[in-house]
Amino acid sequence: MSDAQNTGNAASDMRPTLREALRKARIEAADRTGVVVELRDAEVARLEILNEALDPLFAQVPEKVDLFDRGISQGETPRLWIDVVAHVLMGRDKRIYRFVQDTRFGRIVLAESHDVPVIVDAVTDYVARRMIEREHAMVATPKAAEPVPVEKPRRRRGFGMFLLGFILGALALFALALFASLQDF
């Protein structure tokens, strides 16, 4: 072989092939995915710690009160749901708990802290307020009275008016005919 061919072969041996570049990119993507999965697992673990800290609170809620449906959702952003409109999620730094409530006007932050006891206190206050709201709604709503039967509209009344008008019209025509015949004499 010539020297030019040997130099070309040596240079091509040093350049990475597409296969090697794809392999390297796959490894990097797997490492990034692993980090994301680890962060999500860490978020879920922190939410589970908070969930366990809330167990004594929810043990005190009477069974007949069905306002609360507590559980951890495993979505893109893990959340600890307290009820339909309130949940706890981890902040951007993945170490701070953020207790939020969804309202008609957007999401409001009810509490934010690194400490589990602070969030437990905020959730306790929220649960108490929701239970009082429920009691007020139950008292303010009157009991349903006996159903009042609704009268059906009478169709005979309309037919009776038609019949009366027909009879009066016939009498008026008879009277007019009688009056006209008397004037001819």
Buried (B, 14 or more C-beta within 10 A) or exposed (E): EEEEEEEEEEEEEEEEEEEEEEEEEEEEEEEEEEEEEEEBEBBBEBBEEBBEBBEEBEEEBEEEEEEBEBEBBEEEEBBBBBBEEBBBBBBEEEEBBBBBBEEEEEEEEBBBBEEBEBBBBBBBEBBEEBBEEEEEEEEEEEEEEEEEEEEEEEEEEEEEEEEEEEEEEEEEEEEEEEEEEEEEE
